[in-house]
Amino acid sequence: MLDTMDICKQDIWEVARQALSPGKEETIMTLAEQLRQEGLQKGRQEERAELLDRLLRKRFGNILDAHVQKRLYNATPDQVARWFDRIFEAGSIEEVLDEKP
């Protein structure tokens, strides 16, 4: 919340203290940390997909269809790692994105 809103950390803590029963402030911090971690993971996933998208375009031509782009941006970290490993040896985008390990 602090990253997206113009609210100082102290104000958030004060609201949490007033709204929650004693000892529940840690719950807010745990939730905030979980949300931050999810945001970081999503950001890393998007960065990997963007890099892979760029490499595929450089290697196979500037046009990637919507289906390929969707696969890139919805891929698991393991899938992306496999695709990175294949990109320079594969003869086509289909070979890079092949689901066989």
C-alpha atoms as a printed R data frame, in Angstrom:
    type eleno elety resid chain resno      x       y       z
1   ATOM     1    CA   MET     A     1  0.000   0.000   0.000
2   ATOM     2    CA   LEU     A     2  2.796   2.381   0.871
3   ATOM     3    CA   ASP     A     3  4.278   2.075  -2.603
4   ATOM     4    CA   THR     A     4  1.054   2.986  -4.378
5   ATOM     5    CA   MET     A     5 -0.493   5.518  -2.019
6   ATOM     6    CA   ASP     A     6  0.674   8.845  -0.685
7   ATOM     7    CA   ILE     A     7  0.435   7.754   2.959
8   ATOM     8    CA   CYS     A     8  3.316   7.635   5.391
9   ATOM     9    CA   LYS     A     9  4.179   4.415   7.184
10  ATOM    10    CA   GLN     A    10  3.471   5.902  10.616
11  ATOM    11    CA   ASP     A    11 -0.105   6.791   9.604
12  ATOM    12    CA   ILE     A    12 -0.726   3.205   8.431
13  ATOM    13    CA   TRP     A    13  0.566   1.843  11.747
14  ATOM    14    CA   GLU     A    14 -1.618   4.235  13.712
15  ATOM    15    CA   VAL     A    15 -4.746   3.192  11.793
16  ATOM    16    CA   ALA     A    16 -3.835  -0.487  12.281
17  ATOM    17    CA   ARG     A    17 -3.341  -0.002  16.027
18  ATOM    18    CA   GLN     A    18 -6.687   1.745  16.386
19  ATOM    19    CA   ALA     A    19 -8.649  -0.671  14.210
20  ATOM    20    CA   LEU     A    20 -7.229  -3.960  15.432
21  ATOM    21    CA   SER     A    21 -7.160  -5.624  18.780
22  ATOM    22    CA   PRO     A    22 -3.795  -5.669  20.559
23  ATOM    23    CA   GLY     A    23 -1.209  -7.929  18.962
24  ATOM    24    CA   LYS     A    24 -2.856  -7.980  15.527
25  ATOM    25    CA   GLU     A    25 -0.417  -5.478  13.980
26  ATOM    26    CA   GLU     A    26  1.770  -8.417  12.948
27  ATOM    27    CA   THR     A    27 -1.110  -9.737  10.858
28  ATOM    28    CA   ILE     A    28 -1.095  -6.516   8.845
29  ATOM    29    CA   MET     A    29  2.661  -6.764   8.330
30  ATOM    30    CA   THR     A    30  2.409 -10.413   7.311
31  ATOM    31    CA   LEU     A    31 -0.303  -9.598   4.784
32  ATOM    32    CA   ALA     A    32  1.653  -6.619   3.494
33  ATOM    33    CA   GLU     A    33  4.772  -8.761   3.115
34  ATOM    34    CA   GLN     A    34  2.802 -11.445   1.253
35  ATOM    35    CA   LEU     A    35  1.372  -8.850  -1.121
36  ATOM    36    CA   ARG     A    36  4.814  -7.342  -1.658
37  ATOM    37    CA   GLN     A    37  6.304 -10.787  -2.349
38  ATOM    38    CA   GLU     A    38  3.525 -11.602  -4.827
39  ATOM    39    CA   GLY     A    39  4.135  -8.290  -6.559
40  ATOM    40    CA   LEU     A    40  7.861  -8.955  -6.780
41  ATOM    41    CA   GLN     A    41  7.283 -12.436  -8.179
42  ATOM    42    CA   LYS     A    42  4.830 -11.131 -10.753
43  ATOM    43    CA   GLY     A    43  7.290  -8.415 -11.727
44  ATOM    44    CA   ARG     A    44 10.101 -10.937 -12.176
45  ATOM    45    CA   GLN     A    45  7.798 -13.174 -14.225
46  ATOM    46    CA   GLU     A    46  6.874 -10.253 -16.483
47  ATOM    47    CA   GLU     A    47 10.531  -9.273 -16.903
48  ATOM    48    CA   ARG     A    48 11.483 -12.830 -17.895
49  ATOM    49    CA   ALA     A    49  8.592 -12.988 -20.352
50  ATOM    50    CA   GLU     A    50  9.575  -9.628 -21.869
51  ATOM    51    CA   LEU     A    51 13.183 -10.740 -22.270
52  ATOM    52    CA   LEU     A    52 12.170 -14.049 -23.816
53  ATOM    53    CA   ASP     A    53  9.739 -12.222 -26.122
54  ATOM    54    CA   ARG     A    54 12.564  -9.942 -27.225
55  ATOM    55    CA   LEU     A    55 14.978 -12.824 -27.818
56  ATOM    56    CA   LEU     A    56 12.403 -14.786 -29.803
57  ATOM    57    CA   ARG     A    57 11.725 -11.749 -31.992
58  ATOM    58    CA   LYS     A    58 15.443 -11.214 -32.545
59  ATOM    59    CA   ARG     A    59 16.025 -14.881 -33.365
60  ATOM    60    CA   PHE     A    60 12.927 -15.740 -35.431
61  ATOM    61    CA   GLY     A    61 11.538 -12.449 -36.690
62  ATOM    62    CA   ASN     A    62  9.697  -9.529 -35.250
63  ATOM    63    CA   ILE     A    63  6.203 -11.026 -35.348
64  ATOM    64    CA   LEU     A    64  4.916 -13.207 -32.514
65  ATOM    65    CA   ASP     A    65  1.277 -14.180 -32.639
66  ATOM    66    CA   ALA     A    66 -1.053 -13.544 -29.721
67  ATOM    67    CA   HIS     A    67 -1.038 -17.219 -28.727
68  ATOM    68    CA   VAL     A    68  2.763 -17.244 -28.341
69  ATOM    69    CA   GLN     A    69  2.727 -13.989 -26.376
70  ATOM    70    CA   LYS     A    70  0.027 -15.346 -24.066
71  ATOM    71    CA   ARG     A    71  2.120 -18.461 -23.436
72  ATOM    72    CA   LEU     A    72  5.173 -16.373 -22.623
73  ATOM    73    CA   TYR     A    73  3.373 -14.180 -20.109
74  ATOM    74    CA   ASN     A    74  1.510 -17.078 -18.453
75  ATOM    75    CA   ALA     A    75  4.479 -19.438 -18.279
76  ATOM    76    CA   THR     A    76  5.865 -20.843 -15.068
77  ATOM    77    CA   PRO     A    77  9.448 -20.020 -14.100
78  ATOM    78    CA   ASP     A    78 10.448 -23.601 -15.004
79  ATOM    79    CA   GLN     A    79  8.937 -23.304 -18.469
80  ATOM    80    CA   VAL     A    80 10.699 -19.993 -19.091
81  ATOM    81    CA   ALA     A    81 14.028 -21.497 -17.960
82  ATOM    82    CA   ARG     A    82 13.604 -24.411 -20.398
83  ATOM    83    CA   TRP     A    83 12.732 -22.021 -23.210
84  ATOM    84    CA   PHE     A    84 15.767 -19.854 -22.507
85  ATOM    85    CA   ASP     A    85 17.937 -22.978 -22.689
86  ATOM    86    CA   ARG     A    86 16.495 -23.885 -26.106
87  ATOM    87    CA   ILE     A    87 16.347 -20.523 -27.816
88  ATOM    88    CA   PHE     A    88 19.706 -20.612 -29.603
89  ATOM    89    CA   GLU     A    89 19.562 -24.257 -30.679
90  ATOM    90    CA   ALA     A    90 15.948 -24.467 -31.832
91  ATOM    91    CA   GLY     A    91 15.056 -24.004 -35.461
92  ATOM    92    CA   SER     A    92 11.651 -22.466 -34.773
93  ATOM    93    CA   ILE     A    93  9.542 -20.845 -32.083
94  ATOM    94    CA   GLU     A    94  7.551 -24.070 -31.844
95  ATOM    95    CA   GLU     A    95 10.731 -25.983 -30.974
96  ATOM    96    CA   VAL     A    96 11.573 -23.469 -28.265
97  ATOM    97    CA   LEU     A    97  8.107 -23.695 -26.721
98  ATOM    98    CA   ASP     A    98  7.787 -27.468 -27.063
99  ATOM    99    CA   GLU     A    99  6.524 -28.901 -23.767
100 ATOM   100    CA   LYS     A   100  8.771 -31.946 -23.894
101 ATOM   101    CA   PRO     A   101 11.491 -31.589 -21.224
